[in-house]
Amino acid sequence: MTVISWINTESALPDKFITNRIAVIQELTTPDHINSRYVSSKDNPADFVSRGVSPQKMSTCHLWFYGPQFLHGDKQRWPVAYDKHWNIDYEHKFDLKEQTTSLASMTTSQEEMIYTINHRNSFKVLNRIVAYVLRFIKQCKVKNHQRKSSILLTPEKLNESLNTIIKVIQSADFKDEMRKLLKSYAISPSSLLNGLAPFVNTNGIIRVAGRLETSSLSYHAKHPMALPYNDPLVTLLMQDTHKKKLHYGPQTLLAQVRQKCWPIKGLSMARSVVQHCIRC
């Protein structure tokens, strides 16, 4: 009964999938040529099979092999034809035929999603969760026989996950700087990145330059990734580094973090992390 109402309504339906399927049915049928009729469950062969039935009972099922009894009799014994009073009045009304099939989309932005992950106060846990999510997305884009069955996360995958987290943090706090750097414009003199010679690398991450350009240090140490001051995920990263390195002091902690990242007001954040560490 509900499906018949959907097919014969011009109102919007609450579910996107149902809306798209009903729109296809409406395009292939017209009320002038097809009369919708309701078939009860006891007369519906499809309903009978979907509820589960043994092979023995199926072999003797008259409904499955011959259909409902009313089809073998006079048309006057058929179920009642559709009546417009069956329609359900929906709140939002617009033409269903204008709806297009769409993929499932996130209700929150990528930035909001990263910040709402239950990481159990561990940056390592957060990094691994994001790595699994990224791998799942990639697996969905390839054919079944091309998918990798290994559940282990490689260092490359974890590094890719870290870059993703850093980009999310930067897009939330350095939005204006990112836009100007991508267009090769000078950043604002009041920006916290001013004086650090920031640039955007090929991965879309803001890094800082300096006098270490000609040194023999690694690329990450010469051009660490810029991180904002007092961001909760940046604090989480410094807390994990503090614990991993057996509770370094503020200066040593900051030096360790700067091997890859350059937090704004890093020494102040490092002191705060050490001061709030229960063990220290």
DRENVEXNU-922105 format. One record per residue (C-alpha): residue number from 1; residue in three letters; x, y, z. Coordinates in steps of 0.25 Angstrom, whole numbers, always signed. Example, Ala and Ser with C-alpha at 12.3 -4.5 7.8 and 13.67 -1.06 7.14 Angstrom:
! residues 2
<n=1 | res=ala | c1=+49 | c2=-18 | c3=+31>
<n=2 | res=ser | c1=+55 | c2=-4 | c3=+29>
//
This chain:
! residues 280
<n=1 | res=met | c1=+0 | c2=+0 | c3=+0>
<n=2 | res=thr | c1=+11 | c2=+10 | c3=+4>
<n=3 | res=val | c1=+19 | c2=+7 | c3=-9>
<n=4 | res=ile | c1=+6 | c2=+9 | c3=-18>
<n=5 | res=ser | c1=+5 | c2=+23 | c3=-11>
<n=6 | res=trp | c1=+20 | c2=+26 | c3=-14>
<n=7 | res=ile | c1=+18 | c2=+23 | c3=-28>
<n=8 | res=asn | c1=+6 | c2=+31 | c3=-30>
<n=9 | res=thr | c1=+10 | c2=+43 | c3=-22>
<n=10 | res=glu | c1=+17 | c2=+56 | c3=-27>
<n=11 | res=ser | c1=+22 | c2=+59 | c3=-13>
<n=12 | res=ala | c1=+37 | c2=+58 | c3=-9>
<n=13 | res=leu | c1=+40 | c2=+45 | c3=-1>
<n=14 | res=pro | c1=+48 | c2=+45 | c3=+12>
<n=15 | res=asp | c1=+59 | c2=+35 | c3=+7>
<n=16 | res=lys | c1=+68 | c2=+38 | c3=-5>
<n=17 | res=phe | c1=+69 | c2=+24 | c3=-10>
<n=18 | res=ile | c1=+54 | c2=+22 | c3=-10>
<n=19 | res=thr | c1=+53 | c2=+35 | c3=-17>
<n=20 | res=asn | c1=+62 | c2=+31 | c3=-28>
<n=21 | res=arg | c1=+56 | c2=+17 | c3=-30>
<n=22 | res=ile | c1=+41 | c2=+23 | c3=-31>
<n=23 | res=ala | c1=+46 | c2=+34 | c3=-41>
<n=24 | res=val | c1=+50 | c2=+23 | c3=-50>
<n=25 | res=ile | c1=+37 | c2=+15 | c3=-49>
<n=26 | res=gln | c1=+29 | c2=+28 | c3=-51>
<n=27 | res=glu | c1=+37 | c2=+31 | c3=-64>
<n=28 | res=leu | c1=+34 | c2=+16 | c3=-69>
<n=29 | res=thr | c1=+20 | c2=+17 | c3=-66>
<n=30 | res=thr | c1=+8 | c2=+26 | c3=-67>
<n=31 | res=pro | c1=-5 | c2=+26 | c3=-59>
<n=32 | res=asp | c1=-13 | c2=+26 | c3=-71>
<n=33 | res=his | c1=-8 | c2=+13 | c3=-76>
<n=34 | res=ile | c1=-5 | c2=+5 | c3=-63>
<n=35 | res=asn | c1=-14 | c2=+4 | c3=-51>
<n=36 | res=ser | c1=-7 | c2=+1 | c3=-38>
<n=37 | res=arg | c1=-14 | c2=-10 | c3=-29>
<n=38 | res=tyr | c1=-10 | c2=-15 | c3=-16>
<n=39 | res=val | c1=-6 | c2=-30 | c3=-14>
<n=40 | res=ser | c1=-7 | c2=-35 | c3=+0>
<n=41 | res=ser | c1=+5 | c2=-43 | c3=+6>
<n=42 | res=lys | c1=-3 | c2=-56 | c3=+6>
<n=43 | res=asp | c1=-5 | c2=-55 | c3=-9>
<n=44 | res=asn | c1=+9 | c2=-50 | c3=-12>
<n=45 | res=pro | c1=+19 | c2=-61 | c3=-17>
<n=46 | res=ala | c1=+31 | c2=-52 | c3=-15>
<n=47 | res=asp | c1=+27 | c2=-49 | c3=+0>
<n=48 | res=phe | c1=+25 | c2=-64 | c3=+2>
<n=49 | res=val | c1=+40 | c2=-67 | c3=-3>
<n=50 | res=ser | c1=+46 | c2=-55 | c3=+4>
<n=51 | res=arg | c1=+42 | c2=-60 | c3=+18>
<n=52 | res=gly | c1=+49 | c2=-74 | c3=+16>
<n=53 | res=val | c1=+43 | c2=-87 | c3=+12>
<n=54 | res=ser | c1=+48 | c2=-101 | c3=+11>
<n=55 | res=pro | c1=+51 | c2=-108 | c3=-2>
<n=56 | res=gln | c1=+40 | c2=-118 | c3=+1>
<n=57 | res=lys | c1=+29 | c2=-108 | c3=+3>
<n=58 | res=met | c1=+34 | c2=-100 | c3=-9>
<n=59 | res=ser | c1=+32 | c2=-112 | c3=-18>
<n=60 | res=thr | c1=+17 | c2=-113 | c3=-14>
<n=61 | res=cys | c1=+15 | c2=-98 | c3=-13>
<n=62 | res=his | c1=+3 | c2=-95 | c3=-23>
<n=63 | res=leu | c1=+5 | c2=-80 | c3=-20>
<n=64 | res=trp | c1=+20 | c2=-80 | c3=-25>
<n=65 | res=phe | c1=+17 | c2=-88 | c3=-38>
<n=66 | res=tyr | c1=+3 | c2=-82 | c3=-42>
<n=67 | res=gly | c1=+2 | c2=-69 | c3=-35>
<n=68 | res=pro | c1=-10 | c2=-64 | c3=-27>
<n=69 | res=gln | c1=-23 | c2=-69 | c3=-30>
<n=70 | res=phe | c1=-30 | c2=-56 | c3=-34>
<n=71 | res=leu | c1=-21 | c2=-56 | c3=-47>
<n=72 | res=his | c1=-28 | c2=-69 | c3=-51>
<n=73 | res=gly | c1=-42 | c2=-63 | c3=-49>
<n=74 | res=asp | c1=-50 | c2=-51 | c3=-54>
<n=75 | res=lys | c1=-44 | c2=-37 | c3=-54>
<n=76 | res=gln | c1=-55 | c2=-33 | c3=-45>
<n=77 | res=arg | c1=-49 | c2=-41 | c3=-34>
<n=78 | res=trp | c1=-35 | c2=-34 | c3=-35>
<n=79 | res=pro | c1=-31 | c2=-25 | c3=-23>
<n=80 | res=val | c1=-36 | c2=-11 | c3=-22>
<n=81 | res=ala | c1=-30 | c2=-1 | c3=-32>
<n=82 | res=tyr | c1=-22 | c2=+11 | c3=-27>
<n=83 | res=asp | c1=-29 | c2=+22 | c3=-21>
<n=84 | res=lys | c1=-23 | c2=+36 | c3=-19>
<n=85 | res=his | c1=-27 | c2=+37 | c3=-5>
<n=86 | res=trp | c1=-17 | c2=+26 | c3=-2>
<n=87 | res=asn | c1=-6 | c2=+37 | c3=-4>
<n=88 | res=ile | c1=+3 | c2=+41 | c3=+8>
<n=89 | res=asp | c1=+5 | c2=+56 | c3=+9>
<n=90 | res=tyr | c1=+19 | c2=+59 | c3=+11>
<n=91 | res=glu | c1=+25 | c2=+71 | c3=+17>
<n=92 | res=his | c1=+35 | c2=+75 | c3=+6>
<n=93 | res=lys | c1=+29 | c2=+76 | c3=-8>
<n=94 | res=phe | c1=+36 | c2=+76 | c3=-21>
<n=95 | res=asp | c1=+36 | c2=+68 | c3=-34>
<n=96 | res=leu | c1=+43 | c2=+54 | c3=-32>
<n=97 | res=lys | c1=+46 | c2=+54 | c3=-47>
<n=98 | res=glu | c1=+56 | c2=+65 | c3=-45>
<n=99 | res=gln | c1=+64 | c2=+57 | c3=-34>
<n=100 | res=thr | c1=+77 | c2=+50 | c3=-39>
<n=101 | res=thr | c1=+84 | c2=+38 | c3=-33>
<n=102 | res=ser | c1=+95 | c2=+42 | c3=-24>
<n=103 | res=leu | c1=+105 | c2=+35 | c3=-16>
<n=104 | res=ala | c1=+105 | c2=+35 | c3=-1>
<n=105 | res=ser | c1=+111 | c2=+47 | c3=+5>
<n=106 | res=met | c1=+117 | c2=+51 | c3=+18>
<n=107 | res=thr | c1=+108 | c2=+59 | c3=+27>
<n=108 | res=thr | c1=+120 | c2=+66 | c3=+33>
<n=109 | res=ser | c1=+133 | c2=+72 | c3=+26>
<n=110 | res=gln | c1=+146 | c2=+65 | c3=+26>
<n=111 | res=glu | c1=+151 | c2=+75 | c3=+37>
<n=112 | res=glu | c1=+140 | c2=+72 | c3=+46>
<n=113 | res=met | c1=+141 | c2=+57 | c3=+44>
<n=114 | res=ile | c1=+156 | c2=+57 | c3=+48>
<n=115 | res=tyr | c1=+153 | c2=+65 | c3=+61>
<n=116 | res=thr | c1=+141 | c2=+56 | c3=+65>
<n=117 | res=ile | c1=+149 | c2=+42 | c3=+64>
<n=118 | res=asn | c1=+149 | c2=+35 | c3=+77>
<n=119 | res=his | c1=+165 | c2=+34 | c3=+78>
<n=120 | res=arg | c1=+165 | c2=+31 | c3=+93>
<n=121 | res=asn | c1=+174 | c2=+42 | c3=+96>
<n=122 | res=ser | c1=+185 | c2=+36 | c3=+87>
<n=123 | res=phe | c1=+191 | c2=+42 | c3=+74>
<n=124 | res=lys | c1=+196 | c2=+28 | c3=+70>
<n=125 | res=val | c1=+182 | c2=+23 | c3=+71>
<n=126 | res=leu | c1=+176 | c2=+35 | c3=+63>
<n=127 | res=asn | c1=+187 | c2=+33 | c3=+52>
<n=128 | res=arg | c1=+184 | c2=+18 | c3=+51>
<n=129 | res=ile | c1=+169 | c2=+20 | c3=+50>
<n=130 | res=val | c1=+171 | c2=+30 | c3=+39>
<n=131 | res=ala | c1=+180 | c2=+21 | c3=+32>
<n=132 | res=tyr | c1=+170 | c2=+10 | c3=+32>
<n=133 | res=val | c1=+159 | c2=+19 | c3=+27>
<n=134 | res=leu | c1=+168 | c2=+24 | c3=+16>
<n=135 | res=arg | c1=+171 | c2=+9 | c3=+12>
<n=136 | res=phe | c1=+157 | c2=+6 | c3=+12>
<n=137 | res=ile | c1=+153 | c2=+17 | c3=+3>
<n=138 | res=lys | c1=+164 | c2=+13 | c3=-7>
<n=139 | res=gln | c1=+160 | c2=-2 | c3=-6>
<n=140 | res=cys | c1=+146 | c2=+3 | c3=-10>
<n=141 | res=lys | c1=+151 | c2=+9 | c3=-23>
<n=142 | res=val | c1=+157 | c2=-4 | c3=-28>
<n=143 | res=lys | c1=+152 | c2=-17 | c3=-33>
<n=144 | res=asn | c1=+150 | c2=-29 | c3=-24>
<n=145 | res=his | c1=+162 | c2=-37 | c3=-30>
<n=146 | res=gln | c1=+171 | c2=-25 | c3=-29>
<n=147 | res=arg | c1=+169 | c2=-22 | c3=-14>
<n=148 | res=lys | c1=+179 | c2=-26 | c3=-4>
<n=149 | res=ser | c1=+175 | c2=-35 | c3=+8>
<n=150 | res=ser | c1=+186 | c2=-31 | c3=+17>
<n=151 | res=ile | c1=+181 | c2=-24 | c3=+30>
<n=152 | res=leu | c1=+195 | c2=-18 | c3=+34>
<n=153 | res=leu | c1=+198 | c2=-4 | c3=+33>
<n=154 | res=thr | c1=+211 | c2=+0 | c3=+26>
<n=155 | res=pro | c1=+220 | c2=+12 | c3=+30>
<n=156 | res=glu | c1=+216 | c2=+18 | c3=+17>
<n=157 | res=lys | c1=+201 | c2=+17 | c3=+20>
<n=158 | res=leu | c1=+204 | c2=+23 | c3=+34>
<n=159 | res=asn | c1=+212 | c2=+34 | c3=+28>
<n=160 | res=glu | c1=+201 | c2=+37 | c3=+18>
<n=161 | res=ser | c1=+191 | c2=+37 | c3=+29>
<n=162 | res=leu | c1=+199 | c2=+47 | c3=+37>
<n=163 | res=asn | c1=+200 | c2=+56 | c3=+25>
<n=164 | res=thr | c1=+185 | c2=+55 | c3=+24>
<n=165 | res=ile | c1=+183 | c2=+59 | c3=+38>
<n=166 | res=ile | c1=+193 | c2=+71 | c3=+37>
<n=167 | res=lys | c1=+186 | c2=+76 | c3=+25>
<n=168 | res=val | c1=+173 | c2=+76 | c3=+32>
<n=169 | res=ile | c1=+179 | c2=+84 | c3=+44>
<n=170 | res=gln | c1=+185 | c2=+94 | c3=+34>
<n=171 | res=ser | c1=+172 | c2=+96 | c3=+26>
<n=172 | res=ala | c1=+165 | c2=+99 | c3=+39>
<n=173 | res=asp | c1=+175 | c2=+109 | c3=+45>
<n=174 | res=phe | c1=+183 | c2=+114 | c3=+33>
<n=175 | res=lys | c1=+172 | c2=+115 | c3=+23>
<n=176 | res=asp | c1=+176 | c2=+129 | c3=+18>
<n=177 | res=glu | c1=+191 | c2=+126 | c3=+18>
<n=178 | res=met | c1=+188 | c2=+114 | c3=+9>
<n=179 | res=arg | c1=+180 | c2=+122 | c3=-1>
<n=180 | res=lys | c1=+190 | c2=+132 | c3=-2>
<n=181 | res=leu | c1=+202 | c2=+123 | c3=-3>
<n=182 | res=leu | c1=+195 | c2=+115 | c3=-14>
<n=183 | res=lys | c1=+194 | c2=+127 | c3=-22>
<n=184 | res=ser | c1=+208 | c2=+132 | c3=-19>
<n=185 | res=tyr | c1=+203 | c2=+144 | c3=-11>
<n=186 | res=ala | c1=+210 | c2=+150 | c3=+1>
<n=187 | res=ile | c1=+203 | c2=+146 | c3=+14>
<n=188 | res=ser | c1=+198 | c2=+156 | c3=+24>
<n=189 | res=pro | c1=+209 | c2=+163 | c3=+33>
<n=190 | res=ser | c1=+200 | c2=+159 | c3=+45>
<n=191 | res=ser | c1=+200 | c2=+144 | c3=+41>
<n=192 | res=leu | c1=+207 | c2=+135 | c3=+51>
<n=193 | res=leu | c1=+214 | c2=+129 | c3=+39>
<n=194 | res=asn | c1=+220 | c2=+142 | c3=+35>
<n=195 | res=gly | c1=+236 | c2=+141 | c3=+37>
<n=196 | res=leu | c1=+236 | c2=+126 | c3=+35>
<n=197 | res=ala | c1=+237 | c2=+127 | c3=+20>
<n=198 | res=pro | c1=+225 | c2=+117 | c3=+18>
<n=199 | res=phe | c1=+222 | c2=+110 | c3=+5>
<n=200 | res=val | c1=+213 | c2=+99 | c3=+0>
<n=201 | res=asn | c1=+220 | c2=+86 | c3=-4>
<n=202 | res=thr | c1=+214 | c2=+76 | c3=-15>
<n=203 | res=asn | c1=+206 | c2=+69 | c3=-4>
<n=204 | res=gly | c1=+198 | c2=+82 | c3=-1>
<n=205 | res=ile | c1=+205 | c2=+83 | c3=+13>
<n=206 | res=ile | c1=+210 | c2=+97 | c3=+18>
<n=207 | res=arg | c1=+225 | c2=+95 | c3=+22>
<n=208 | res=val | c1=+235 | c2=+106 | c3=+27>
<n=209 | res=ala | c1=+248 | c2=+109 | c3=+21>
<n=210 | res=gly | c1=+260 | c2=+115 | c3=+28>
<n=211 | res=arg | c1=+275 | c2=+115 | c3=+30>
<n=212 | res=leu | c1=+276 | c2=+100 | c3=+30>
<n=213 | res=glu | c1=+274 | c2=+99 | c3=+15>
<n=214 | res=thr | c1=+288 | c2=+95 | c3=+12>
<n=215 | res=ser | c1=+290 | c2=+86 | c3=+23>
<n=216 | res=ser | c1=+291 | c2=+71 | c3=+23>
<n=217 | res=leu | c1=+278 | c2=+69 | c3=+31>
<n=218 | res=ser | c1=+266 | c2=+61 | c3=+25>
<n=219 | res=tyr | c1=+256 | c2=+68 | c3=+17>
<n=220 | res=his | c1=+246 | c2=+68 | c3=+29>
<n=221 | res=ala | c1=+256 | c2=+74 | c3=+38>
<n=222 | res=lys | c1=+260 | c2=+85 | c3=+28>
<n=223 | res=his | c1=+245 | c2=+88 | c3=+25>
<n=224 | res=pro | c1=+236 | c2=+84 | c3=+36>
<n=225 | res=met | c1=+221 | c2=+84 | c3=+35>
<n=226 | res=ala | c1=+215 | c2=+97 | c3=+41>
<n=227 | res=leu | c1=+205 | c2=+94 | c3=+52>
<n=228 | res=pro | c1=+196 | c2=+104 | c3=+59>
<n=229 | res=tyr | c1=+197 | c2=+108 | c3=+74>
<n=230 | res=asn | c1=+188 | c2=+101 | c3=+84>
<n=231 | res=asp | c1=+181 | c2=+92 | c3=+74>
<n=232 | res=pro | c1=+175 | c2=+80 | c3=+81>
<n=233 | res=leu | c1=+182 | c2=+70 | c3=+71>
<n=234 | res=val | c1=+195 | c2=+78 | c3=+72>
<n=235 | res=thr | c1=+195 | c2=+77 | c3=+87>
<n=236 | res=leu | c1=+191 | c2=+62 | c3=+86>
<n=237 | res=leu | c1=+203 | c2=+60 | c3=+76>
<n=238 | res=met | c1=+213 | c2=+66 | c3=+86>
<n=239 | res=gln | c1=+207 | c2=+58 | c3=+98>
<n=240 | res=asp | c1=+209 | c2=+45 | c3=+90>
<n=241 | res=thr | c1=+223 | c2=+50 | c3=+87>
<n=242 | res=his | c1=+226 | c2=+53 | c3=+102>
<n=243 | res=lys | c1=+221 | c2=+39 | c3=+106>
<n=244 | res=lys | c1=+228 | c2=+32 | c3=+95>
<n=245 | res=lys | c1=+242 | c2=+39 | c3=+98>
<n=246 | res=leu | c1=+240 | c2=+35 | c3=+113>
<n=247 | res=his | c1=+236 | c2=+49 | c3=+118>
<n=248 | res=tyr | c1=+246 | c2=+59 | c3=+112>
<n=249 | res=gly | c1=+247 | c2=+73 | c3=+117>
<n=250 | res=pro | c1=+241 | c2=+84 | c3=+110>
<n=251 | res=gln | c1=+253 | c2=+88 | c3=+102>
<n=252 | res=thr | c1=+257 | c2=+74 | c3=+98>
<n=253 | res=leu | c1=+242 | c2=+71 | c3=+95>
<n=254 | res=leu | c1=+241 | c2=+83 | c3=+85>
<n=255 | res=ala | c1=+254 | c2=+79 | c3=+78>
<n=256 | res=gln | c1=+248 | c2=+65 | c3=+76>
<n=257 | res=val | c1=+235 | c2=+70 | c3=+70>
<n=258 | res=arg | c1=+243 | c2=+79 | c3=+61>
<n=259 | res=gln | c1=+249 | c2=+68 | c3=+54>
<n=260 | res=lys | c1=+236 | c2=+67 | c3=+46>
<n=261 | res=cys | c1=+227 | c2=+79 | c3=+50>
<n=262 | res=trp | c1=+228 | c2=+93 | c3=+54>
<n=263 | res=pro | c1=+218 | c2=+97 | c3=+64>
<n=264 | res=ile | c1=+215 | c2=+112 | c3=+66>
<n=265 | res=lys | c1=+219 | c2=+116 | c3=+80>
<n=266 | res=gly | c1=+225 | c2=+102 | c3=+82>
<n=267 | res=leu | c1=+232 | c2=+104 | c3=+94>
<n=268 | res=ser | c1=+220 | c2=+110 | c3=+101>
<n=269 | res=met | c1=+212 | c2=+97 | c3=+97>
<n=270 | res=ala | c1=+224 | c2=+88 | c3=+101>
<n=271 | res=arg | c1=+224 | c2=+94 | c3=+115>
<n=272 | res=ser | c1=+209 | c2=+93 | c3=+116>
<n=273 | res=val | c1=+210 | c2=+78 | c3=+112>
<n=274 | res=val | c1=+220 | c2=+75 | c3=+123>
<n=275 | res=gln | c1=+213 | c2=+83 | c3=+134>
<n=276 | res=his | c1=+200 | c2=+75 | c3=+131>
<n=277 | res=cys | c1=+207 | c2=+62 | c3=+131>
<n=278 | res=ile | c1=+203 | c2=+54 | c3=+143>
<n=279 | res=arg | c1=+216 | c2=+46 | c3=+144>
<n=280 | res=cys | c1=+225 | c2=+58 | c3=+142>
//
